[in-house]
């Protein structure tokens, strides 16, 4: 966190650090989508829009994620195959 001058607490978003570059909010989502298969790739064309606009949309989705996607009472346990993708 010190290396990239990032705060050590009080985050309101996720941050991706890849190839010594820092990606925040919508930029991080676009960068991650590039490496995923399936429907997440549909957001990549929106990366040409100004970050100020895409970050507003990111914040709107983040604020309303439970309305859009629902909320579970418990976390799903990853399958054996999925566990291999985590550190």
matplotlib code that plots the C-alpha trace (Angstrom):
import matplotlib.pyplot as plt

x = [0.0, 2.9, 4.6, 1.5, 0.6, -2.7, -4.7, -4.4, -7.9, -11.4, -11.8, -15.1, -14.0, -11.7, -8.3, -6.4, -2.6, -1.3, 2.1, 2.9, -0.2, -3.0, -6.6, -9.6, -13.4, -14.5, -11.0, -10.3, -13.6, -12.7, -9.2, -10.5, -13.2, -10.4, -9.2, -12.6, -14.7, -18.4, -20.7, -18.3, -16.6, -19.7, -18.5, -15.2, -16.4, -17.6, -14.0, -13.7, -16.0, -14.6, -13.6, -15.6, -18.8, -18.0, -17.1, -20.5, -22.1, -19.7, -20.8, -24.4, -24.1, -22.0, -24.5, -27.4, -25.8, -28.1, -31.1, -29.7, -28.1, -29.7, -28.1, -27.4, -27.6, -24.3, -21.3, -21.2, -18.3, -16.2, -15.8, -12.5, -11.8, -12.7, -10.4, -7.4, -8.0, -7.5, -4.3]
y = [0.0, 2.4, 1.6, 2.9, 5.7, 4.1, 4.4, 1.5, 1.6, 2.9, 1.6, 2.1, 0.1, -2.6, -1.9, -4.0, -3.8, -5.5, -5.0, -2.3, -0.3, 0.6, 0.3, 1.5, 1.2, 0.9, 0.7, -2.3, -3.9, -3.4, -4.8, -7.9, -8.4, -8.7, -11.8, -13.5, -15.6, -15.3, -12.4, -10.1, -9.3, -7.3, -4.4, -4.0, -1.7, 0.8, 1.3, 3.9, 6.2, 8.8, 7.3, 9.9, 8.6, 4.9, 5.4, 7.0, 3.9, 1.6, 3.5, 3.1, -0.6, -1.1, 0.8, -1.2, -4.6, -6.4, -5.1, -6.1, -9.4, -10.5, -11.3, -14.7, -15.6, -17.5, -17.6, -20.4, -22.8, -23.0, -26.2, -28.1, -26.6, -23.1, -23.4, -23.7, -20.2, -18.6, -17.9]
z = [0.0, 0.8, -2.5, -4.4, -2.0, -1.2, 2.1, 4.5, 5.6, 5.0, 1.5, -0.3, -3.4, -4.5, -5.9, -8.4, -8.7, -11.9, -13.6, -11.1, -12.2, -9.8, -11.0, -8.9, -9.2, -12.8, -14.1, -11.9, -13.1, -16.8, -16.2, -14.4, -17.1, -19.7, -18.0, -17.4, -19.7, -20.5, -19.8, -17.8, -21.2, -22.2, -20.0, -21.8, -24.6, -21.9, -20.9, -23.6, -21.7, -19.2, -15.9, -14.1, -15.8, -15.4, -11.7, -11.1, -12.6, -10.6, -7.4, -8.3, -8.8, -5.7, -3.6, -4.9, -5.4, -3.0, -4.8, -8.2, -7.3, -4.0, -0.7, 0.8, 4.5, 4.2, 1.8, -0.7, -0.2, -3.3, -5.2, -5.2, -8.7, -7.6, -4.5, -6.8, -8.0, -4.6, -2.7]

ax = plt.figure().add_subplot(projection="3d")
ax.plot(x, y, z, "-o")
ax.set_aspect("equal")
plt.show()
